[in-house]
Amino acid sequence: MFTSSEKPIGYAYDPTFRKWYVIELPCIWTSSCLISSSYGLFCFMDNSRTDQLYVCNPITKCCKNLEEPPGFNFSDYNALAMVVDRKRVVIVLQL
């Protein structure tokens, strides 16, 4: 999946049907980069503010901004992983 730089939408390709789908991304207000995904949830970073991370569910149109842990800057990480189950989302940052 990738995002358009001008509109709050993303594009996803289904190789089974060989078809592109347009996905509305309600929490994208500026140009953003997809940095991780898991079970239909997407984690984005705002391109203009690398300290701004948020998780978006395009099906339910819900988004959550991620707060920085105390003493840590999001821009300091070099890897991010996201693990999802029915009850929670775990974001793992590596320095």
C-alpha positions as CSV (number, residue, x, y, z in Angstrom):
1,M,0.0,0.0,0.0
2,F,1.1,3.5,-0.6
3,T,-0.3,7.0,0.0
4,S,-1.0,9.8,-2.4
5,S,1.0,12.9,-1.5
6,E,-2.0,15.3,-2.1
7,K,-5.1,13.5,-0.9
8,P,-6.0,11.5,2.2
9,I,-6.2,8.2,0.4
10,G,-4.0,5.1,-0.1
11,Y,-3.8,2.5,-2.8
12,A,-3.7,-1.3,-2.1
13,Y,-3.1,-4.0,-4.7
14,D,-4.9,-7.4,-4.6
15,P,-2.7,-9.8,-6.6
16,T,-5.5,-12.5,-6.6
17,F,-7.8,-10.3,-8.6
18,R,-5.1,-8.2,-10.1
19,K,-6.8,-5.0,-9.0
20,W,-6.0,-1.8,-7.3
21,Y,-8.2,-0.4,-4.5
22,V,-8.6,3.1,-3.2
23,I,-8.7,3.3,0.6
24,E,-9.7,6.4,2.4
25,L,-7.4,7.4,5.2
26,P,-9.3,9.7,7.5
27,C,-6.5,10.7,9.8
28,I,-4.1,11.8,7.0
29,W,-4.0,15.6,6.9
30,T,-0.5,16.0,5.4
31,S,1.9,14.0,3.4
32,S,2.7,10.8,5.3
33,C,4.7,7.7,5.0
34,L,3.5,4.2,5.8
35,I,6.0,2.7,8.1
36,S,4.3,-0.5,9.4
37,S,1.1,-2.5,9.1
38,S,-0.5,-5.5,10.8
39,Y,-3.9,-7.1,10.4
40,G,-5.4,-4.2,8.6
41,L,-4.0,-1.5,10.8
42,F,-1.5,1.0,9.4
43,C,1.1,3.0,11.3
44,F,2.0,6.3,9.6
45,M,4.7,9.0,10.2
46,D,4.0,12.6,9.2
47,N,6.6,13.6,6.7
48,S,6.8,17.2,8.0
49,R,7.0,16.2,11.6
50,T,8.9,13.0,12.1
51,D,7.9,13.0,15.8
52,Q,4.3,12.4,14.9
53,L,3.2,8.7,14.6
54,Y,-0.4,7.5,14.4
55,V,-2.2,4.2,13.8
56,C,-5.2,4.1,11.5
57,N,-7.9,1.5,10.8
58,P,-9.2,2.4,7.3
59,I,-12.2,0.1,7.7
60,T,-13.6,1.7,10.9
61,K,-12.1,5.1,10.0
62,C,-10.5,5.3,13.5
63,C,-7.1,6.8,14.1
64,K,-5.0,7.2,17.3
65,N,-2.0,9.5,17.7
66,L,0.9,7.8,19.5
67,E,2.4,9.7,22.4
68,E,6.1,9.6,22.8
69,P,7.4,7.7,25.8
70,P,9.1,9.9,28.4
71,G,12.7,10.6,27.5
72,F,12.4,9.3,24.0
73,N,11.9,10.9,20.6
74,F,10.2,9.1,17.8
75,S,12.7,10.5,15.4
76,D,15.5,8.6,17.3
77,Y,14.3,5.1,16.3
78,N,15.7,3.2,13.3
79,A,13.1,0.4,13.2
80,L,9.4,0.0,14.1
81,A,7.3,-3.1,14.3
82,M,3.6,-3.4,15.1
83,V,1.9,-6.5,16.6
84,V,-1.9,-6.8,16.7
85,D,-4.3,-9.2,18.4
86,R,-8.0,-8.9,19.3
87,K,-7.3,-6.9,22.5
88,R,-4.3,-4.7,21.9
89,V,-1.8,-3.2,19.5
90,V,1.9,-3.3,20.5
91,I,4.3,-0.9,18.9
92,V,8.0,-1.9,19.2
93,L,10.6,0.8,18.6
94,Q,14.3,0.0,18.2
95,L,17.0,2.6,18.8
